[in-house]
Amino acid sequence: MKMTLLYIVLAAVMTACGSTGTSTASDSTADSATTTTSTAQPVFDGNAAYQLARQQCEFGPRVPATPAHAKCADWLTSTLEACCDTVMVQTGTVQTATEGKLGIKNIIGTINPQASQRLLLLAHWDTRPWADNDPNAANHDKPVMGANDGASGVAVLLQLARQLKESGTTLGIDIVLVDAEDMGVNDNEDSWALGAQYWAQHPHVAGYKPLFGILLDMVGSEDATFTREYYSMQYANGFVDLVWKCAAGSHFINAQGGAVTDDHIFINRAGIPCIDIIDMRADSETGFCPEWHTVDDTIGNISPATLAEVGQTLLNVIAQLEQ
């Protein structure tokens, strides 16, 4: 796929996560979002999250319909079973743009299933079959390891579930690990986020209506920048405000970011407000980190400190909602 970036006045048209969208130029002098931590607040363990990302990568690329994907699905299910009240594996069949019909597994862990006030947390656990953004064309047919693009968001959610198991929460939380996010092709928006599209059409609970959702995608890079993603602002501006007020570190930038076709688009279209915490780069031709959709998306490019900031932000949000 060919990534382009064209500047028009103060807006940029970019290909992001495989589909075109609008990126508003951010103010370079914008301050980082206010940190709202408390001495009584549990501290998120970024090192433990890092090890969970490493364990996913040890299976190899988690490309759907491969042995590594199947083995990782079993591991994710058992890991969630150790810290959630209920776990289910939602299976289905989706139509891909290039590979025909594909079986998928969305893995769903629920905490406090009887609670009426609920928070939806998502990340995709699959990895891209083709490193088609790699600078070396010889790598374009190789699968992506997905340490950042896949494992990082999942690792934060797994560690969050572990810590909530220990500390407890009055909030209902649904962790949805969606499959087949990264099977898409350029200029075909509906070819992306296939697992999320399936879940949006077949929620694990009939009439499911959480307060809102938070998607994590590419949240592990040492020099990540998390700006306010465009579609998140369009669909769920107030919840973006809440999360950025709870932000727990300098990687969260209080500025308008680009527009990304990602899992949250289809969650929002299903009537559930959902925001995307995703690493976007204003100084990058692709709009993302240099390792995006390349063979260099490996565990060595993941930072425990960044994972800790994202996980702490989620803990802060949960504490705020419990008040």
C-alpha positions in Angstrom: 0.0 0.0 0.0 1.2 3.5 -0.8 1.1 6.0 2.0 0.7 9.7 1.1 0.6 13.0 3.0 -0.6 16.2 1.3 -0.8 19.5 3.1 -3.7 21.8 2.2 -3.8 25.1 4.2 -3.7 23.8 7.8 -5.3 20.4 7.1 -3.6 17.3 5.9 -5.1 14.4 3.9 -3.4 11.2 5.0 -3.7 7.5 4.6 -3.9 6.2 8.1 -4.5 2.6 9.2 -5.1 1.9 5.6 -7.8 4.5 4.8 -7.9 8.1 4.0 -9.0 10.8 6.4 -8.5 14.3 7.5 -5.8 15.4 9.9 -5.9 18.8 11.5 -2.6 20.4 12.2 -1.9 20.5 15.9 -0.5 23.5 17.9 3.2 22.8 18.5 3.0 24.8 21.7 0.0 22.9 23.1 0.6 21.7 26.7 0.5 18.1 27.7 -2.8 17.1 29.3 -3.2 17.6 33.0 -2.2 14.5 35.1 -4.7 13.5 37.7 -3.1 11.0 39.9 -3.6 10.4 43.6 -1.4 8.9 46.3 -4.3 6.5 47.0 -4.5 5.5 43.4 -3.1 2.0 42.4 0.1 2.3 40.3 0.0 0.6 37.0 2.8 -1.9 36.4 4.3 -1.1 33.0 7.0 -3.8 33.4 4.4 -6.5 33.8 2.5 -5.2 30.8 5.7 -5.3 28.8 6.2 -9.0 29.7 2.6 -9.7 28.5 3.5 -8.0 25.2 6.6 -10.1 25.0 4.6 -13.3 25.6 2.3 -12.5 22.7 5.2 -11.9 20.4 6.7 -15.3 21.4 3.9 -16.9 19.5 5.1 -15.2 16.4 3.0 -13.0 14.2 -0.7 -13.6 15.1 -2.1 -13.6 11.6 -5.6 -15.1 11.4 -5.9 -18.7 10.3 -2.3 -19.6 11.4 -1.1 -21.9 14.2 0.4 -18.9 16.1 -3.0 -17.1 16.0 -4.8 -20.2 17.4 -2.2 -20.7 20.2 -2.3 -17.1 21.2 -6.1 -17.2 21.3 -6.0 -20.0 23.8 -3.4 -18.1 25.9 -5.4 -14.9 25.8 -8.5 -16.7 26.9 -6.8 -18.4 29.8 -5.1 -15.2 30.9 -8.4 -13.4 31.0 -10.1 -16.3 32.8 -7.6 -15.8 35.7 -8.8 -12.3 36.3 -12.3 -11.7 34.9 -15.6 -13.0 36.2 -16.7 -14.4 32.8 -14.9 -14.9 29.5 -16.3 -15.9 26.1 -14.8 -16.4 22.7 -17.0 -15.1 20.0 -16.4 -16.9 16.7 -17.6 -15.7 13.3 -16.9 -15.5 9.7 -16.0 -12.3 7.9 -15.3 -11.4 4.2 -11.8 -10.0 3.6 -10.8 -7.8 0.7 -8.0 -10.2 -0.5 -8.2 -13.5 1.3 -11.9 -14.5 0.9 -13.9 -15.6 3.9 -12.0 -15.8 7.2 -12.9 -17.2 10.6 -12.3 -14.9 13.5 -12.2 -15.0 17.3 -13.1 -12.0 19.4 -12.1 -12.7 23.0 -14.3 -11.0 25.7 -13.6 -10.7 29.4 -16.2 -9.2 31.8 -15.6 -7.8 35.2 -18.7 -7.2 37.5 -21.2 -8.5 34.9 -24.2 -7.4 37.1 -23.0 -3.7 37.3 -25.3 -1.4 35.3 -22.6 1.3 34.8 -20.1 -0.2 32.3 -16.9 0.8 30.5 -15.9 -0.8 27.2 -12.2 -1.3 26.6 -10.9 -2.6 23.3 -7.7 -3.6 21.5 -7.0 -5.7 18.4 -4.9 -8.8 19.0 -4.2 -9.9 15.4 -1.2 -8.8 13.4 -0.9 -7.8 9.7 0.0 -10.5 7.2 2.1 -8.2 5.1 4.8 -5.7 6.0 3.8 -3.6 3.1 5.1 -0.4 4.5 8.6 -1.8 5.0 11.3 0.3 3.3 12.7 -3.0 1.9 10.4 -4.3 -0.8 11.7 -7.8 -0.2 9.9 -7.7 3.1 6.5 -6.7 1.8 5.1 -10.3 1.8 6.4 -11.1 5.3 4.1 -10.9 8.3 4.4 -8.2 10.9 5.3 -9.2 14.5 3.0 -6.5 15.9 4.6 -5.8 19.2 3.3 -2.3 19.1 0.5 -2.7 16.5 -1.4 -5.3 18.4 0.4 -6.6 21.4 0.9 -3.3 23.2 -2.8 -2.5 23.6 -3.7 -6.0 24.5 -0.9 -6.1 27.1 -2.2 -3.0 28.8 -5.7 -4.4 29.0 -4.5 -7.8 30.4 -2.5 -6.1 33.1 -5.3 -3.8 33.9 -7.6 -6.8 34.4 -5.0 -8.4 36.7 -4.7 -5.3 38.8 -8.4 -4.8 39.1 -8.7 -8.4 40.2 -6.5 -7.5 43.1 -7.8 -4.0 43.9 -11.4 -4.5 43.0 -13.8 -2.0 41.3 -17.4 -1.2 41.5 -17.6 -0.4 37.8 -18.6 -3.0 35.2 -15.8 -3.4 32.7 -15.9 -5.3 29.4 -12.6 -6.1 27.7 -13.0 -6.9 24.1 -10.0 -8.2 22.2 -11.0 -7.9 18.5 -9.6 -10.0 15.7 -8.8 -9.2 12.0 -8.3 -5.5 12.4 -5.2 -5.5 10.2 -6.5 -7.4 7.1 -7.4 -4.2 5.3 -6.4 -2.6 2.0 -5.9 1.0 1.1 -9.0 3.0 -0.1 -11.4 0.4 1.2 -12.5 1.5 4.7 -14.8 -1.5 5.3 -11.9 -3.9 4.8 -10.4 -2.9 8.1 -11.5 -3.7 11.7 -13.4 -6.8 10.6 -13.6 -8.2 14.1 -14.9 -5.0 15.5 -17.5 -4.8 12.7 -18.6 -8.3 13.6 -18.9 -7.5 17.3 -20.7 -4.2 16.6 -23.3 -6.2 14.7 -23.3 -9.1 17.2 -22.6 -7.6 20.7 -21.9 -10.2 23.4 -24.9 -8.9 25.4 -28.1 -8.0 23.6 -28.8 -4.3 23.8 -25.3 -3.6 25.2 -24.9 0.0 26.1 -21.8 1.0 28.1 -21.1 4.6 29.2 -18.5 4.7 26.4 -15.5 2.8 25.0 -11.8 3.3 24.9 -9.7 1.7 22.1 -6.0 1.2 22.5 -3.9 0.9 19.4 -0.1 1.3 19.1 0.4 2.4 22.7 3.9 1.1 23.4 6.5 3.2 21.5 9.1 5.1 23.6 8.4 8.3 21.8 4.7 7.9 21.3 2.4 10.9 20.9 -1.2 10.5 21.8 -3.2 13.4 20.5 -7.0 13.9 20.3 -8.0 11.7 17.3 -10.4 13.4 14.9 -13.2 10.9 14.8 -13.1 10.4 18.6 -13.7 14.2 18.9 -16.5 14.0 16.3 -18.4 11.1 18.0 -17.3 11.4 21.7 -15.8 14.8 22.4 -16.8 14.8 26.1 -15.3 11.5 26.7 -12.0 12.6 25.1 -12.0 15.5 27.5 -12.5 13.1 30.4 -9.7 10.8 29.4 -7.2 13.6 28.6 -8.0 15.1 32.0 -7.1 11.8 33.6 -4.0 11.4 31.4 -1.0 10.1 33.3 2.1 11.4 31.4 3.7 13.6 28.8 2.9 11.2 25.9 -0.7 12.6 26.0 -0.7 15.8 24.1 -3.7 18.1 24.5 -4.0 18.9 20.8 -6.1 18.0 17.8 -4.7 14.9 16.0 -5.3 13.1 12.7 -8.2 11.0 11.6 -7.7 7.2 11.7 -9.9 4.4 10.3 -9.7 2.0 13.3 -11.9 -0.2 15.3 -13.6 2.7 17.1 -15.2 3.9 13.9 -17.5 0.9 13.7 -18.2 1.0 17.4 -19.3 4.6 17.2 -21.5 3.8 14.1 -23.2 1.1 16.2 -24.3 3.8 18.7 -21.6 3.4 21.4 -19.4 6.5 21.8 -15.8 5.3 21.6 -12.5 7.1 21.5 -9.1 6.0 20.2 -5.9 6.3 22.1 -3.4 5.8 19.3 0.2 6.9 18.5 0.1 9.5 15.7 3.0 11.4 14.3 2.7 14.8 12.6 6.2 14.6 11.3 5.8 11.2 9.7 4.9 10.5 6.0 2.6 7.7 7.1 1.2 9.5 10.2 2.5 6.8 12.4 5.7 5.5 14.0 8.5 4.3 11.7 7.9 0.6 12.6 4.3 0.7 11.5 3.5 -2.2 9.1 7.2 -3.2 8.8 9.2 -6.1 10.1 10.7 -3.8 12.7 7.6 -3.7 14.8 9.3 -5.9 17.4 9.4 -6.0 21.2 12.7 -4.1 21.3 10.7 -1.0 20.2 8.3 -1.2 23.1 8.7 0.9 26.3 7.4 -0.2 29.7 7.2 3.4 30.7 4.8 4.2 27.8 2.7 1.2 28.7 2.6 2.4 32.2 1.3 5.9 31.2 -1.5 4.4 29.2 -2.4 1.9 31.9 -2.3 4.5 34.6 -4.6 6.7 32.5 -7.1 3.9 32.4 -6.9 3.4 36.2 -7.5 7.1 36.6 -10.5 7.0 34.4 -12.0 4.1 36.3 -11.4 5.9 39.6 -13.1 9.0 38.2 -16.1 7.0 37.0 -16.4 5.2 40.4 -16.9 8.5 42.2 
